[in-house]
Amino acid sequence: MSPRAPSLTRRMLSALTAPAFALLIALTVTTALLAAVGASPGRAYLTMLDFGLRPDSLVSAVNRSTIYFFAGLAVAVAFRMKLFNIGVEGQYRVAALFAAVVGASVNLPGPLHLAVVGLVAVLAGALWAGIAAVLKVWRGVSEVLSTLLLNYVATAVIAYLLADFFAAGSASGSTPELPPSARLPELDGLVSLFGLSLPPGAHLGGAALGAVVLGVAVHLMLTRTRYGYDLKASGLNPAAAHVHGIEPRRMILLTMLVSGGLAGLAGLPDLLGNTYSYGVDFPSGAGFTGIAVAMLGRNTPVGIALSALLFGFLERSALILDIQGLPKEIVTIMQGVIVISVVGAHEVVRRMEVRRAARLMREESVPVVTPEPVRPAT
Amino acid sequence: MSRLVTLCLVLCSLAACTAVNPAPGRNGAAADSAVAVGVAYSRGGRGDKSFNDSVGSAVDRAKAELGVSVKELSPNSAGSDLEEVLRLLAETGHNPVLAVGFFYAQPLAKIAPAFPRTRFVIIDDATVKLPNVTNVVFREEQASYLVGVAAALKSRTGRIGFIGGVQTPPQQKFLAGYAAGARATNPKIRLSSVFMSQPPDFSGFSAPDKAQEAARGMYDSGADVVYHAAGASGIGVFQAAKAAGKWAIGVDVDQRKTVDQGLSQVILTSATKKLDVAVLRIIQEAVQGKSISGLREFGLKEDGVGYATSGGGLTDVEPRLEEIRKKIISGGITVPVVP
């Protein structure tokens, strides 16, 4: 155990260094911007903290973050094998539409009803992502392009299906409401366990529990299964993986389906815990936020959970800025800077570690072949 | 490397320095004035040159004429914090709170009962029925019916067009009324319609280039009157009409009077809507403490919507339009709201 322990601590430290750098840079940039527009950065941050740490704010941040967590996981699984699923946005909206339609048209006892709705969402999300997978595997179309463009196709298809079929004749432009058996329970009891009391109308959505369970499941899938190993191998070196018998086309297809299936879940916290129907007013944008969340979380379930919580917290606290006459756009800027700098910071940290390793090797007087690698040639 | 760390430390301490220096802030806008109006705009907020801006101009007038303080909030672009925006306005003592757009229907139904002493006004929605909620609804379909009749009477080819902004239920009312009016006048009329964007893409109200392209297509295929309900995109329709030498129909205000001289002569009429008058009146009533709950309809009867006659393009058909207008007011004609 003892030889392994320090390396684990160091691994965790290095995993945290890049995001910490990124946060620091983001904070610096927003501080400068706030000062530049004549607003007091101190007041902005304190106001945000003050408001963001209220019990109802925390609950709202968690509710938001479950959505981002699912979306982030979807992006991350694909990214593990260097597949860019930019289409989570369209996948989760298509999934939510079909989940809403099927959920409202069948009548089943509680848990079974929820399971059916969840399954429909996963299947619909997977199928929509599958289009891009099929295009890539058989026609060589870059998934970056196809998934991105399929978002627009999704918007048009959803508008057509809503207007002409699922919400035809409805004055609100929405599908019929889900019956109570298809709604997620609220976890307000859990909140009071923490000694927090919520104002009327604020609830902790049941999806939070689902997110924890799913997070553990995905973690196990990535680290303890053959598929998880194949995924990592294909991402690190597709050619070597192929030589070792990992069929790349099968992996691409499977991974896009898994990614799309996870994406399908991203619409459920809202559908089953908030709106209970899919309409033109269904919240959007989580798919794109999910990309940022996955990047910040370094594609691991724990990292994604933390970054989803951060994004949820930031968005919730942004609300108070407007009321105080402070520019709430700084939160969007902050999120953007975090994502850009986490990519840069990770590279800096990687180089630091290369040097550190080289120094250790020198100290142990092991001959070092490449002491200062600025950048690997390949 | 150490330089980088130092730099970061310096920046960090800078951030920390400013962070411990809070300026004394105003605590809640409500304390400043007796009446603090809260306004929650639709996605896009002010500056959309369409719906939000129309309400915004009424809000500005209320500020100037009634001396009330106003706090205006916009939701995030994802539309995921509508409920929180309303709650925040109510929580900070704003009363009345205006919810601009039907998107607020569901959030408002959840929030309003929690703030029984706050008066909420929702625009473009009649579904939320609560004692402290006023529903302001415009009967745009009635005005659209009349301009549909006008389009059918004026069309020589028997083909007309409709260009909508964003495909939402309030927008469908325009199309529904227009189509019904045109078909009632000429059952054989051929109507082509298109919306510039679908939610969650709300760019359709500010895409004159796309609207121009769409209108050109309609004129090219034989349409000779095109009605737009697309906010700032409408300019593109007028440009296409000018190029084709055909008619266009404006929306919201008498656009013949608001667009450039060069374009105004293509505008046959406009389906008007007195949004600003209505919003100002509602705010005024709320400020005076009048009870304002329930449905407030602004249709032809209330002179909340209508059609413009400037320019004289409609002179020959005006008697017929007036006759139909009266029939709608008396209930002799019921205009559909869903196409």
Chai-1 contact restraints between the chains, C-beta under 6 A:
chainA,res_idxA,chainB,res_idxB,connection_type,confidence,min_distance_angstrom,max_distance_angstrom,comment,restraint_id
A,L24,B,C8,contact,1.0,0.0,6.0,A-B,restraint_1
A,L24,B,C12,contact,1.0,0.0,6.0,A-B,restraint_2
A,L27,B,A15,contact,1.0,0.0,6.0,A-B,restraint_3
A,T28,B,L11,contact,1.0,0.0,6.0,A-B,restraint_4
A,T28,B,A15,contact,1.0,0.0,6.0,A-B,restraint_5
A,T31,B,A15,contact,1.0,0.0,6.0,A-B,restraint_6
A,T31,B,T18,contact,1.0,0.0,6.0,A-B,restraint_7
A,S40,B,A23,contact,1.0,0.0,6.0,A-B,restraint_8
A,P41,B,T18,contact,1.0,0.0,6.0,A-B,restraint_9
A,G42,B,T18,contact,1.0,0.0,6.0,A-B,restraint_10
A,G42,B,A19,contact,1.0,0.0,6.0,A-B,restraint_11
A,G42,B,N21,contact,1.0,0.0,6.0,A-B,restraint_12
A,G42,B,P22,contact,1.0,0.0,6.0,A-B,restraint_13
A,R43,B,P22,contact,1.0,0.0,6.0,A-B,restraint_14
A,R43,B,A23,contact,1.0,0.0,6.0,A-B,restraint_15
A,R43,B,G25,contact,1.0,0.0,6.0,A-B,restraint_16
A,Y45,B,A19,contact,1.0,0.0,6.0,A-B,restraint_17
A,L46,B,P22,contact,1.0,0.0,6.0,A-B,restraint_18
A,T155,B,Q198,contact,1.0,0.0,6.0,A-B,restraint_19
A,T155,B,D201,contact,1.0,0.0,6.0,A-B,restraint_20
A,A159,B,Q167,contact,1.0,0.0,6.0,A-B,restraint_21
A,A159,B,Q198,contact,1.0,0.0,6.0,A-B,restraint_22
A,G169,B,V338,contact,1.0,0.0,6.0,A-B,restraint_23
A,A171,B,P169,contact,1.0,0.0,6.0,A-B,restraint_24
A,S172,B,P169,contact,1.0,0.0,6.0,A-B,restraint_25
A,G173,B,P169,contact,1.0,0.0,6.0,A-B,restraint_26
A,P200,B,A114,contact,1.0,0.0,6.0,A-B,restraint_27
A,G201,B,A114,contact,1.0,0.0,6.0,A-B,restraint_28
A,V280,B,T168,contact,1.0,0.0,6.0,A-B,restraint_29
A,V280,B,P199,contact,1.0,0.0,6.0,A-B,restraint_30
A,D281,B,F103,contact,1.0,0.0,6.0,A-B,restraint_31
A,P283,B,A78,contact,1.0,0.0,6.0,A-B,restraint_32
A,P283,B,G79,contact,1.0,0.0,6.0,A-B,restraint_33
A,P283,B,S80,contact,1.0,0.0,6.0,A-B,restraint_34
A,S284,B,A78,contact,1.0,0.0,6.0,A-B,restraint_35
A,S284,B,P200,contact,1.0,0.0,6.0,A-B,restraint_36
A,G285,B,A78,contact,1.0,0.0,6.0,A-B,restraint_37
A,L319,B,E84,contact,1.0,0.0,6.0,A-B,restraint_38
A,L319,B,L88,contact,1.0,0.0,6.0,A-B,restraint_39
A,D322,B,L73,contact,1.0,0.0,6.0,A-B,restraint_40
A,I323,B,L88,contact,1.0,0.0,6.0,A-B,restraint_41
A,I323,B,T92,contact,1.0,0.0,6.0,A-B,restraint_42
A,M352,B,M1,contact,1.0,0.0,6.0,A-B,restraint_43
